Amino acid sequence: MAKIIEILKIAVSIVPQAHTRLASQSAVRRKHPGKNTLVYQKASLLKVCDNRWKPIAILGVLALCGCSNAVTRVSIPVKVESEIDITRYSNFAVLPFVSEKQVERNEKLPPEVGEEIASILRRGLARQKHFEVVSTQETARMLTGETVEEDWLTDTKHLSQLGEYFEVKAVIIGSFRFYSDSRPRRYYGERYSVRRQRYVLDYQDYMQKTYLLSLRVMIIDVETEQIVWDESYRRSTAEAHTIGSFIFSQVGPQANTIRELGRRAVSEFTRQISPHYESEDRYLVN
């Protein structure tokens, strides 16, 4: 009976993984119509199927194998292909990102923030062996006299002409929105009361300041002038402040916060378009 309960627990724990993986696979199929998902088979392993019937299938196999057999969970590396055609899009020019000026609550930031985000993206792509990227210095030299504006995001013809000028297959451009949200919070805990000789409930009020960065990344095919990638990435971080530190945070520098959130958003984009390995669970019946 104990083994049956243990098996049921394993099966139930798989459900969130199945739903998560299914959503990921669906996203890939939308970007690549007709592209089949890689399937890995191994005789002694119960494959973690990405569908709603996976728990039932696992329970059925375990029942056939006999409840006396032990089940071992092992992790194996699975290759995840790029979500773009890297044989076609292997060299890029990354233009400075632009601030979304028409959006409410957008913080006023120095103009060099967009170039900082672009530099982070260039470094991330340059670390991938599949890609070549025009350097920051070369990009600045070739954009001399040009100012990247928000209307460039819709002018794919102009971006395509710039791509030909840079001698690349695709141009990466995007926009960002950075803002903060502050709310009062109350933390409950216990403290020892000397007078009462016991622990009593206590609380402390503080201000929670949340920084949010929404980053939009686009890839434009230089030859066809088509947008082949258009995704948004949202990242946030929170800080707890006393009244004094909260006032200082209102006027203090935010460059480090933007840089960190931008790095996290860019990392996800780079991972999506780069072939990489992910760890997946398989179940071995002894």
Phi and psi restraints in degrees (value plus and minus 20) as a CYANA .aco file:
   2 ALA   PHI     -82.2   -42.2
   2 ALA   PSI     -58.1   -18.1
   3 LYS   PHI     -86.8   -46.8
   3 LYS   PSI     -58.0   -18.0
   4 ILE   PHI     -82.8   -42.8
   4 ILE   PSI     -64.3   -24.3
   5 ILE   PHI     -81.4   -41.4
   5 ILE   PSI     -60.9   -20.9
   6 GLU   PHI     -82.6   -42.6
   6 GLU   PSI     -61.4   -21.4
   7 ILE   PHI     -84.9   -44.9
   7 ILE   PSI     -61.3   -21.3
   8 LEU   PHI     -81.8   -41.8
   8 LEU   PSI     -59.5   -19.5
   9 LYS   PHI     -82.5   -42.5
   9 LYS   PSI     -61.3   -21.3
  10 ILE   PHI     -82.8   -42.8
  10 ILE   PSI     -63.5   -23.5
  11 ALA   PHI     -84.3   -44.3
  11 ALA   PSI     -62.8   -22.8
  12 VAL   PHI     -84.4   -44.4
  12 VAL   PSI     -56.4   -16.4
  13 SER   PHI     -87.4   -47.4
  13 SER   PSI     -36.4     3.6
  14 ILE   PHI     -99.9   -59.9
  14 ILE   PSI     -44.9    -4.9
  15 VAL   PHI     -75.0   -35.0
  15 VAL   PSI     -69.9   -29.9
  16 PRO   PHI     -80.1   -40.1
  16 PRO   PSI     -56.1   -16.1
  17 GLN   PHI     -84.8   -44.8
  17 GLN   PSI     -59.2   -19.2
  18 ALA   PHI     -83.9   -43.9
  18 ALA   PSI     -65.7   -25.7
  19 HIS   PHI     -84.3   -44.3
  19 HIS   PSI     -61.5   -21.5
  20 THR   PHI     -83.2   -43.2
  20 THR   PSI     -67.0   -27.0
  21 ARG   PHI     -85.9   -45.9
  21 ARG   PSI     -57.5   -17.5
  22 LEU   PHI     -82.7   -42.7
  22 LEU   PSI     -62.2   -22.2
  23 ALA   PHI     -82.3   -42.3
  23 ALA   PSI     -60.2   -20.2
  24 SER   PHI     -84.8   -44.8
  24 SER   PSI     -64.4   -24.4
  25 GLN   PHI     -83.5   -43.5
  25 GLN   PSI     -59.7   -19.7
  26 SER   PHI     -82.4   -42.4
  26 SER   PSI     -59.7   -19.7
  27 ALA   PHI     -82.5   -42.5
  27 ALA   PSI     -59.9   -19.9
  28 VAL   PHI     -86.3   -46.3
  28 VAL   PSI     -60.4   -20.4
  29 ARG   PHI     -86.6   -46.6
  29 ARG   PSI     -51.0   -11.0
  30 ARG   PHI     -87.5   -47.5
  30 ARG   PSI     -54.9   -14.9
  31 LYS   PHI    -100.0   -60.0
  31 LYS   PSI     -45.8    -5.8
  32 HIS   PHI    -149.0  -109.0
  32 HIS   PSI      59.2    99.2
  33 PRO   PHI     -77.4   -37.4
  33 PRO   PSI     113.1   153.1
  34 GLY   PHI      63.6   103.6
  34 GLY   PSI     -24.6    15.4
  35 LYS   PHI    -102.9   -62.9
  35 LYS   PSI     105.7   145.7
  36 ASN   PHI    -100.5   -60.5
  36 ASN   PSI     126.2   166.2
  37 THR   PHI     -99.1   -59.1
  37 THR   PSI     119.7   159.7
  38 LEU   PHI     -83.1   -43.1
  38 LEU   PSI     116.7   156.7
  39 VAL   PHI    -140.5  -100.5
  39 VAL   PSI     107.4   147.4
  40 TYR   PHI    -129.9   -89.9
  40 TYR   PSI     110.6   150.6
  41 GLN   PHI    -145.1  -105.1
  41 GLN   PSI     124.6   164.6
  42 LYS   PHI    -168.4  -128.4
  42 LYS   PSI     112.4   152.4
  43 ALA   PHI     -77.6   -37.6
  43 ALA   PSI     -61.9   -21.9
  44 SER   PHI    -112.8   -72.8
  44 SER   PSI     -16.2    23.8
  45 LEU   PHI    -128.7   -88.7
  45 LEU   PSI     123.1   163.1
  46 LEU   PHI    -109.4   -69.4
  46 LEU   PSI      91.1   131.1
  47 LYS   PHI     -91.4   -51.4
  47 LYS   PSI     118.6   158.6
  48 VAL   PHI    -101.2   -61.2
  48 VAL   PSI      79.0   119.0
  49 CYS   PHI     -98.9   -58.9
  49 CYS   PSI     119.8   159.8
  50 ASP   PHI    -110.5   -70.5
  50 ASP   PSI      49.2    89.2
  51 ASN   PHI    -175.4  -135.4
  51 ASN   PSI     150.2   190.2
  52 ARG   PHI     -90.5   -50.5
  52 ARG   PSI     -35.3     4.7
  53 TRP   PHI    -113.1   -73.1
  53 TRP   PSI     -15.9    24.1
  54 LYS   PHI     -77.0   -37.0
  54 LYS   PSI     -68.9   -28.9
  55 PRO   PHI     -79.1   -39.1
  55 PRO   PSI     -58.7   -18.7
  56 ILE   PHI     -86.5   -46.5
  56 ILE   PSI     -60.9   -20.9
  57 ALA   PHI     -82.4   -42.4
  57 ALA   PSI     -62.6   -22.6
  58 ILE   PHI     -84.3   -44.3
  58 ILE   PSI     -63.5   -23.5
  59 LEU   PHI     -82.6   -42.6
  59 LEU   PSI     -58.1   -18.1
  60 GLY   PHI     -84.5   -44.5
  60 GLY   PSI     -63.6   -23.6
  61 VAL   PHI     -85.1   -45.1
  61 VAL   PSI     -61.2   -21.2
  62 LEU   PHI     -83.6   -43.6
  62 LEU   PSI     -56.3   -16.3
  63 ALA   PHI     -85.7   -45.7
  63 ALA   PSI     -59.6   -19.6
  64 LEU   PHI     -87.6   -47.6
  64 LEU   PSI     -55.5   -15.5
  65 CYS   PHI     -93.9   -53.9
  65 CYS   PSI     -40.9    -0.9
  66 GLY   PHI      79.5   119.5
  66 GLY   PSI     115.0   155.0
  67 CYS   PHI     -91.3   -51.3
  67 CYS   PSI     -29.0    11.0
  68 SER   PHI     -99.9   -59.9
  68 SER   PSI     -34.3     5.7
  69 ASN   PHI    -100.3   -60.3
  69 ASN   PSI     122.6   162.6
  70 ALA   PHI    -104.6   -64.6
  70 ALA   PSI     126.8   166.8
  71 VAL   PHI    -134.8   -94.8
  71 VAL   PSI     106.3   146.3
  72 THR   PHI    -135.6   -95.6
  72 THR   PSI     110.6   150.6
  73 ARG   PHI    -113.0   -73.0
  73 ARG   PSI     107.2   147.2
  74 VAL   PHI    -146.2  -106.2
  74 VAL   PSI     129.3   169.3
  75 SER   PHI    -125.1   -85.1
  75 SER   PSI     113.0   153.0
  76 ILE   PHI    -147.0  -107.0
  76 ILE   PSI     129.0   169.0
  77 PRO   PHI     -97.6   -57.6
  77 PRO   PSI     113.7   153.7
  78 VAL   PHI    -143.4  -103.4
  78 VAL   PSI     107.9   147.9
  79 LYS   PHI     -96.2   -56.2
  79 LYS   PSI     111.0   151.0
  80 VAL   PHI    -131.1   -91.1
  80 VAL   PSI     101.9   141.9
  81 GLU   PHI     -96.0   -56.0
  81 GLU   PSI     141.0   181.0
  82 SER   PHI     -85.6   -45.6
  82 SER   PSI     128.8   168.8
  83 GLU   PHI    -108.0   -68.0
  83 GLU   PSI     -14.4    25.6
  84 ILE   PHI    -147.1  -107.1
  84 ILE   PSI     147.2   187.2
  85 ASP   PHI    -102.1   -62.1
  85 ASP   PSI      77.7   117.7
  86 ILE   PHI     -94.9   -54.9
  86 ILE   PSI     -32.7     7.3
  87 THR   PHI     -94.0   -54.0
  87 THR   PSI     -44.1    -4.1
  88 ARG   PHI    -117.6   -77.6
  88 ARG   PSI     -62.0   -22.0
  89 TYR   PHI    -127.9   -87.9
  89 TYR   PSI      65.8   105.8
  90 SER   PHI    -136.6   -96.6
  90 SER   PSI     -34.1     5.9
  91 ASN   PHI    -152.7  -112.7
  91 ASN   PSI     116.9   156.9
  92 PHE   PHI    -150.1  -110.1
  92 PHE   PSI     135.3   175.3
  93 ALA   PHI    -135.3   -95.3
  93 ALA   PSI     103.7   143.7
  94 VAL   PHI    -123.2   -83.2
  94 VAL   PSI      96.2   136.2
  95 LEU   PHI    -109.8   -69.8
  95 LEU   PSI     136.9   176.9
  96 PRO   PHI     -77.6   -37.6
  96 PRO   PSI     120.3   160.3
  97 PHE   PHI     -98.4   -58.4
  97 PHE   PSI     133.4   173.4
  98 VAL   PHI    -136.2   -96.2
  98 VAL   PSI     128.4   168.4
  99 SER   PHI     -99.2   -59.2
  99 SER   PSI     118.8   158.8
 100 GLU   PHI     -98.5   -58.5
 100 GLU   PSI      77.9   117.9
 101 LYS   PHI     -98.0   -58.0
 101 LYS   PSI     -41.0    -1.0
 102 GLN   PHI    -106.5   -66.5
 102 GLN   PSI     -20.6    19.4
 103 VAL   PHI    -113.6   -73.6
 103 VAL   PSI     115.0   155.0
 104 GLU   PHI     -89.7   -49.7
 104 GLU   PSI     133.7   173.7
 105 ARG   PHI      50.9    90.9
 105 ARG   PSI     -14.1    25.9
 106 ASN   PHI     -93.0   -53.0
 106 ASN   PSI     107.9   147.9
 107 GLU   PHI     -89.5   -49.5
 107 GLU   PSI     126.8   166.8
 108 LYS   PHI    -100.4   -60.4
 108 LYS   PSI      99.9   139.9
 109 LEU   PHI    -146.2  -106.2
 109 LEU   PSI     136.7   176.7
 110 PRO   PHI     -81.7   -41.7
 110 PRO   PSI     128.2   168.2
 111 PRO   PHI     -83.0   -43.0
 111 PRO   PSI     -43.4    -3.4
 112 GLU   PHI     -94.1   -54.1
 112 GLU   PSI     -26.7    13.3
 113 VAL   PHI     -82.3   -42.3
 113 VAL   PSI     -60.9   -20.9
 114 GLY   PHI     -81.8   -41.8
 114 GLY   PSI     -58.1   -18.1
 115 GLU   PHI     -90.0   -50.0
 115 GLU   PSI     -54.1   -14.1
 116 GLU   PHI     -83.2   -43.2
 116 GLU   PSI     -63.2   -23.2
 117 ILE   PHI     -83.0   -43.0
 117 ILE   PSI     -62.3   -22.3
 118 ALA   PHI     -82.6   -42.6
 118 ALA   PSI     -59.0   -19.0
 119 SER   PHI     -84.9   -44.9
 119 SER   PSI     -60.2   -20.2
 120 ILE   PHI     -81.0   -41.0
 120 ILE   PSI     -61.8   -21.8
 121 LEU   PHI     -86.7   -46.7
 121 LEU   PSI     -61.0   -21.0
 122 ARG   PHI     -80.4   -40.4
 122 ARG   PSI     -64.1   -24.1
 123 ARG   PHI     -84.2   -44.2
 123 ARG   PSI     -59.1   -19.1
 124 GLY   PHI     -84.8   -44.8
 124 GLY   PSI     -62.3   -22.3
 125 LEU   PHI     -90.7   -50.7
 125 LEU   PSI     -56.1   -16.1
 126 ALA   PHI     -84.6   -44.6
 126 ALA   PSI     -45.2    -5.2
 127 ARG   PHI     -96.7   -56.7
 127 ARG   PSI     -32.3     7.7
 128 GLN   PHI    -110.0   -70.0
 128 GLN   PSI     110.2   150.2
 129 LYS   PHI     -88.7   -48.7
 129 LYS   PSI     -36.2     3.8
 130 HIS   PHI    -104.4   -64.4
 130 HIS   PSI     -32.4     7.6
 131 PHE   PHI    -141.2  -101.2
 131 PHE   PSI     130.5   170.5
 132 GLU   PHI    -141.3  -101.3
 132 GLU   PSI     118.2   158.2
 133 VAL   PHI    -150.9  -110.9
 133 VAL   PSI     117.5   157.5
 134 VAL   PHI     -86.1   -46.1
 134 VAL   PSI     111.6   151.6
 135 SER   PHI     -85.7   -45.7
 135 SER   PSI     142.7   182.7
 136 THR   PHI     -82.1   -42.1
 136 THR   PSI     -62.5   -22.5
 137 GLN   PHI     -84.5   -44.5
 137 GLN   PSI     -63.2   -23.2
 138 GLU   PHI     -87.4   -47.4
 138 GLU   PSI     -58.2   -18.2
 139 THR   PHI     -82.4   -42.4
 139 THR   PSI     -65.2   -25.2
 140 ALA   PHI     -82.9   -42.9
 140 ALA   PSI     -58.6   -18.6
 141 ARG   PHI     -85.7   -45.7
 141 ARG   PSI     -62.8   -22.8
 142 MET   PHI     -98.4   -58.4
 142 MET   PSI     -36.5     3.5
 143 LEU   PHI    -118.4   -78.4
 143 LEU   PSI      -7.6    32.4
 144 THR   PHI     -77.4   -37.4
 144 THR   PSI     106.7   146.7
 145 GLY   PHI      69.8   109.8
 145 GLY   PSI     -29.1    10.9
 146 GLU   PHI    -124.5   -84.5
 146 GLU   PSI     122.9   162.9
 147 THR   PHI    -142.9  -102.9
 147 THR   PSI      98.2   138.2
 148 VAL   PHI     -91.1   -51.1
 148 VAL   PSI     101.0   141.0
 149 GLU   PHI    -134.0   -94.0
 149 GLU   PSI     148.6   188.6
 150 GLU   PHI     -85.6   -45.6
 150 GLU   PSI     -50.0   -10.0
 151 ASP   PHI     -90.9   -50.9
 151 ASP   PSI     -31.7     8.3
 152 TRP   PHI     -84.3   -44.3
 152 TRP   PSI     -46.0    -6.0
 153 LEU   PHI     -81.9   -41.9
 153 LEU   PSI     -45.8    -5.8
 154 THR   PHI    -125.0   -85.0
 154 THR   PSI     -27.4    12.6
 155 ASP   PHI    -114.9   -74.9
 155 ASP   PSI      55.9    95.9
 156 THR   PHI     -88.4   -48.4
 156 THR   PSI     -46.1    -6.1
 157 LYS   PHI     -85.8   -45.8
 157 LYS   PSI     -65.0   -25.0
 158 HIS   PHI     -84.9   -44.9
 158 HIS   PSI     -60.6   -20.6
 159 LEU   PHI     -84.8   -44.8
 159 LEU   PSI     -56.3   -16.3
 160 SER   PHI     -86.0   -46.0
 160 SER   PSI     -59.8   -19.8
 161 GLN   PHI     -84.1   -44.1
 161 GLN   PSI     -59.3   -19.3
 162 LEU   PHI     -84.0   -44.0
 162 LEU   PSI     -58.7   -18.7
 163 GLY   PHI     -81.6   -41.6
 163 GLY   PSI     -59.3   -19.3
 164 GLU   PHI     -85.9   -45.9
 164 GLU   PSI     -57.0   -17.0
 165 TYR   PHI     -84.5   -44.5
 165 TYR   PSI     -58.4   -18.4
 166 PHE   PHI    -100.3   -60.3
 166 PHE   PSI     -32.1     7.9
 167 GLU   PHI      40.8    80.8
 167 GLU   PSI      31.5    71.5
 168 VAL   PHI    -146.1  -106.1
 168 VAL   PSI     147.1   187.1
 169 LYS   PHI    -106.6   -66.6
 169 LYS   PSI     -46.2    -6.2
 170 ALA   PHI    -168.8  -128.8
 170 ALA   PSI     132.3   172.3
 171 VAL   PHI    -135.7   -95.7
 171 VAL   PSI     114.0   154.0
 172 ILE   PHI    -127.5   -87.5
 172 ILE   PSI     107.8   147.8
 173 ILE   PHI    -163.6  -123.6
 173 ILE   PSI     144.5   184.5
 174 GLY   PHI    -193.3  -153.3
 174 GLY   PSI    -197.8  -157.8
 175 SER   PHI    -154.7  -114.7
 175 SER   PSI     145.1   185.1
 176 PHE   PHI    -163.3  -123.3
 176 PHE   PSI     134.6   174.6
 177 ARG   PHI    -154.9  -114.9
 177 ARG   PSI     104.7   144.7
 178 PHE   PHI    -146.1  -106.1
 178 PHE   PSI     107.3   147.3
 179 TYR   PHI    -172.5  -132.5
 179 TYR   PSI     148.5   188.5
 180 SER   PHI    -148.3  -108.3
 180 SER   PSI     135.9   175.9
 181 ASP   PHI    -156.6  -116.6
 181 ASP   PSI     106.5   146.5
 182 SER   PHI    -137.3   -97.3
 182 SER   PSI     112.7   152.7
 183 ARG   PHI    -161.3  -121.3
 183 ARG   PSI     123.4   163.4
 184 PRO   PHI     -91.9   -51.9
 184 PRO   PSI     121.6   161.6
 185 ARG   PHI    -152.8  -112.8
 185 ARG   PSI     140.5   180.5
 186 ARG   PHI    -151.9  -111.9
 186 ARG   PSI     107.2   147.2
 187 TYR   PHI    -123.7   -83.7
 187 TYR   PSI     106.9   146.9
 188 TYR   PHI    -122.9   -82.9
 188 TYR   PSI     119.5   159.5
 189 GLY   PHI    -177.9  -137.9
 189 GLY   PSI    -188.4  -148.4
 190 GLU   PHI    -141.6  -101.6
 190 GLU   PSI     126.1   166.1
 191 ARG   PHI    -156.5  -116.5
 191 ARG   PSI     134.9   174.9
 192 TYR   PHI    -106.1   -66.1
 192 TYR   PSI     105.1   145.1
 193 SER   PHI    -116.1   -76.1
 193 SER   PSI      96.7   136.7
 194 VAL   PHI     -86.3   -46.3
 194 VAL   PSI     -57.5   -17.5
 195 ARG   PHI     -87.2   -47.2
 195 ARG   PSI     -60.8   -20.8
 196 ARG   PHI    -111.2   -71.2
 196 ARG   PSI     -29.4    10.6
 197 GLN   PHI      40.1    80.1
 197 GLN   PSI      18.2    58.2
 198 ARG   PHI    -183.7  -143.7
 198 ARG   PSI     149.8   189.8
 199 TYR   PHI    -100.1   -60.1
 199 TYR   PSI     117.9   157.9
 200 VAL   PHI    -146.9  -106.9
 200 VAL   PSI     136.2   176.2
 201 LEU   PHI     -91.5   -51.5
 201 LEU   PSI     116.4   156.4
 202 ASP   PHI    -160.9  -120.9
 202 ASP   PSI     144.4   184.4
 203 TYR   PHI    -164.9  -124.9
 203 TYR   PSI     142.4   182.4
 204 GLN   PHI    -161.4  -121.4
 204 GLN   PSI     109.9   149.9
 205 ASP   PHI    -107.4   -67.4
 205 ASP   PSI     123.2   163.2
 206 TYR   PHI    -173.5  -133.5
 206 TYR   PSI     149.8   189.8
 207 MET   PHI    -126.2   -86.2
 207 MET   PSI     108.7   148.7
 208 GLN   PHI    -123.4   -83.4
 208 GLN   PSI     100.1   140.1
 209 LYS   PHI    -129.0   -89.0
 209 LYS   PSI     101.1   141.1
 210 THR   PHI    -129.4   -89.4
 210 THR   PSI     107.0   147.0
 211 TYR   PHI    -120.1   -80.1
 211 TYR   PSI     114.7   154.7
 212 LEU   PHI    -148.2  -108.2
 212 LEU   PSI     114.9   154.9
 213 LEU   PHI    -144.2  -104.2
 213 LEU   PSI     103.9   143.9
 214 SER   PHI    -130.8   -90.8
 214 SER   PSI      97.5   137.5
 215 LEU   PHI    -135.9   -95.9
 215 LEU   PSI     103.8   143.8
 216 ARG   PHI    -124.4   -84.4
 216 ARG   PSI     108.6   148.6
 217 VAL   PHI    -141.8  -101.8
 217 VAL   PSI     110.2   150.2
 218 MET   PHI    -145.4  -105.4
 218 MET   PSI     124.4   164.4
 219 ILE   PHI    -139.7   -99.7
 219 ILE   PSI     106.1   146.1
 220 ILE   PHI    -133.2   -93.2
 220 ILE   PSI     106.5   146.5
 221 ASP   PHI     -92.1   -52.1
 221 ASP   PSI     101.5   141.5
 222 VAL   PHI     -86.6   -46.6
 222 VAL   PSI     -57.5   -17.5
 223 GLU   PHI     -94.0   -54.0
 223 GLU   PSI     -64.7   -24.7
 224 THR   PHI    -116.0   -76.0
 224 THR   PSI     -31.2     8.8
 225 GLU   PHI      43.1    83.1
 225 GLU   PSI       2.1    42.1
 226 GLN   PHI    -118.6   -78.6
 226 GLN   PSI     129.7   169.7
 227 ILE   PHI    -104.4   -64.4
 227 ILE   PSI      94.9   134.9
 228 VAL   PHI    -121.1   -81.1
 228 VAL   PSI     -28.5    11.5
 229 TRP   PHI    -171.7  -131.7
 229 TRP   PSI     111.5   151.5
 230 ASP   PHI    -172.5  -132.5
 230 ASP   PSI      75.3   115.3
 231 GLU   PHI    -152.8  -112.8
 231 GLU   PSI     133.0   173.0
 232 SER   PHI    -134.9   -94.9
 232 SER   PSI     123.4   163.4
 233 TYR   PHI    -148.0  -108.0
 233 TYR   PSI     107.1   147.1
 234 ARG   PHI    -136.2   -96.2
 234 ARG   PSI     106.6   146.6
 235 ARG   PHI    -151.4  -111.4
 235 ARG   PSI     129.6   169.6
 236 SER   PHI    -165.1  -125.1
 236 SER   PSI     139.8   179.8
 237 THR   PHI    -169.2  -129.2
 237 THR   PSI     132.0   172.0
 238 ALA   PHI    -147.5  -107.5
 238 ALA   PSI     130.1   170.1
 239 GLU   PHI    -151.5  -111.5
 239 GLU   PSI     124.0   164.0
 240 ALA   PHI    -120.8   -80.8
 240 ALA   PSI     112.3   152.3
 241 HIS   PHI    -150.4  -110.4
 241 HIS   PSI     126.2   166.2
 242 THR   PHI    -101.3   -61.3
 242 THR   PSI     156.0   196.0
 243 ILE   PHI     -80.2   -40.2
 243 ILE   PSI     -62.6   -22.6
 244 GLY   PHI     -85.4   -45.4
 244 GLY   PSI     -68.3   -28.3
 245 SER   PHI     -89.6   -49.6
 245 SER   PSI     -48.4    -8.4
 246 PHE   PHI     -86.2   -46.2
 246 PHE   PSI     -62.5   -22.5
 247 ILE   PHI     -82.0   -42.0
 247 ILE   PSI     -60.7   -20.7
 248 PHE   PHI     -85.2   -45.2
 248 PHE   PSI     -57.4   -17.4
 249 SER   PHI     -86.1   -46.1
 249 SER   PSI     -43.5    -3.5
 250 GLN   PHI     -89.9   -49.9
 250 GLN   PSI     -47.0    -7.0
 251 VAL   PHI    -135.5   -95.5
 251 VAL   PSI     -25.0    15.0
 252 GLY   PHI     -94.8   -54.8
 252 GLY   PSI     144.5   184.5
 253 PRO   PHI     -87.5   -47.5
 253 PRO   PSI     123.7   163.7
 254 GLN   PHI    -137.5   -97.5
 254 GLN   PSI     -12.0    28.0
 255 ALA   PHI     -80.1   -40.1
 255 ALA   PSI     -62.8   -22.8
 256 ASN   PHI     -84.8   -44.8
 256 ASN   PSI     -58.5   -18.5
 257 THR   PHI     -84.7   -44.7
 257 THR   PSI     -66.6   -26.6
 258 ILE   PHI     -82.1   -42.1
 258 ILE   PSI     -61.4   -21.4
 259 ARG   PHI     -82.7   -42.7
 259 ARG   PSI     -62.9   -22.9
 260 GLU   PHI     -88.6   -48.6
 260 GLU   PSI     -64.4   -24.4
 261 LEU   PHI     -85.2   -45.2
 261 LEU   PSI     -59.1   -19.1
 262 GLY   PHI     -83.7   -43.7
 262 GLY   PSI     -59.4   -19.4
 263 ARG   PHI     -82.9   -42.9
 263 ARG   PSI     -60.5   -20.5
 264 ARG   PHI     -88.2   -48.2
 264 ARG   PSI     -60.1   -20.1
 265 ALA   PHI     -87.7   -47.7
 265 ALA   PSI     -63.8   -23.8
 266 VAL   PHI     -84.0   -44.0
 266 VAL   PSI     -56.3   -16.3
 267 SER   PHI     -80.5   -40.5
 267 SER   PSI     -59.7   -19.7
 268 GLU   PHI     -86.9   -46.9
 268 GLU   PSI     -62.8   -22.8
 269 PHE   PHI     -80.7   -40.7
 269 PHE   PSI     -67.0   -27.0
 270 THR   PHI     -80.5   -40.5
 270 THR   PSI     -59.5   -19.5
 271 ARG   PHI     -85.6   -45.6
 271 ARG   PSI     -56.7   -16.7
 272 GLN   PHI     -86.9   -46.9
 272 GLN   PSI     -57.3   -17.3
 273 ILE   PHI    -115.7   -75.7
 273 ILE   PSI     -17.5    22.5
 274 SER   PHI    -132.8   -92.8
 274 SER   PSI     115.1   155.1
 275 PRO   PHI     -81.7   -41.7
 275 PRO   PSI     116.1   156.1
 276 HIS   PHI    -175.7  -135.7
 276 HIS   PSI     154.8   194.8
 277 TYR   PHI    -131.3   -91.3
 277 TYR   PSI     121.0   161.0
 278 GLU   PHI    -144.9  -104.9
 278 GLU   PSI     133.5   173.5
 279 SER   PHI    -111.7   -71.7
 279 SER   PSI     111.2   151.2
 280 GLU   PHI    -149.0  -109.0
 280 GLU   PSI     131.8   171.8
 281 ASP   PHI    -110.2   -70.2
 281 ASP   PSI     119.9   159.9
 282 ARG   PHI    -147.3  -107.3
 282 ARG   PSI     138.7   178.7
 283 TYR   PHI    -141.2  -101.2
 283 TYR   PSI      99.4   139.4
 284 LEU   PHI    -121.2   -81.2
 284 LEU   PSI     104.2   144.2
 285 VAL   PHI    -116.6   -76.6
 285 VAL   PSI      96.0   136.0
